[in-house]
Amino acid sequence: MPADVCSASVQGMKSFQDTVSKQDVPKQDLPPEAWLVALASLPAVGPMRLRALLDIAGPQTVWGRLLSSGDAELAQVAGSTDLLASWCRCACELDVALLWCLHQNKAIGVTAWGTPSYPEVLSDDIEPPAVLFYQGDLSVVVGPRVALVGTRRCTRYGSEVAFELGRDLAKAGVAVVSGLALGIDGAAHAGALEACAAPPIAVVGSGLDRVYPERNRSLWQAVAAAGVLLGEAPLGAAPERWRFPARNRIIAALADVVVVVESHSAGGSMHTVAEALKRDRYVMAVPGPVRSSASGGCIDLLADGGAPCRDASDVLLALGASLFESPKLDTRKPPDAIEQQVLDALGWQPADPEQIKLRSGLTMAQVACAIEELRAAGWVAISGRWIEQVAR
């Protein structure tokens, strides 16, 4: 798979086009998610660049500006004239409607930040994905969740402990989150699947049609059938090295507790730990032999005062402490029906009154009145012409 994701998307559409008649492909009224998919398919567009593009304008507007050969704002995000030129070529080659149909045909769901289907736990994250691709049941991202992470080059000891933790936590009703990599990740999800209890959650670093590693194909399929696969990359995206640190932040954000089962001192799991600590997640480590380099990262965490994890009961104890703190009461006046319409239309991205009017179907007078009431009650904040929801 080349680094140019757009090329793969175009090739995939060409093979798909023969099976889709023209009347099957919508030519107008595409949802905003369709344009997000197109932007995410641009070469070298990762989470940060995608958010920077969306800070300029809505996804359909940005796409239109690319079709017009771009501009200075887009050039600043691209960082080079060559990359901007590549984006503009890609915009001219891609059929956005057909690309959207391709994802639907492959049963790949798409949800955008600020929409009702987007996982609540990620909505308020410090780096929420602008778009999520998923396969399986997205509604399983609820309830207690524990990330089991570790090295691909694990020992038999580490693999067995990961399997047992995954199995026992799932039996206890805890969703196991991991990255479906070889080693600890795969063993943890295999254990969770054996329990036939809490649905597993996997976050991957490629398009959902690009199984990586190939050896885990059956595990991918089983997780998608029993729970959900998540990722930030569109169809055709290769498992490029830079995608995995981005994936790790989502694993950390989804988890209530992160358990490092077995990790080298400089392993990728330490990046997940760093992301977890940024988010005030509870981090635990499984003790391992002091002479085993595969446990070096865990030994380091324990030496620095991290909590030890001997079995699922230790995790459940930590999980209970993190989940059952006194909830924060929301004392704001509940919105009435019209005010709720405005909040639903606003979502979690800033919007101006005209955008809210178009999305909600309300009159401008109704929107203006509702915004003022919502501001007074503390539901929204106003900065210039921009309206933004205020989290509890």
Disulfide bonds with the S-S distance in Angstrom:
Cys6-Cys90 1.90
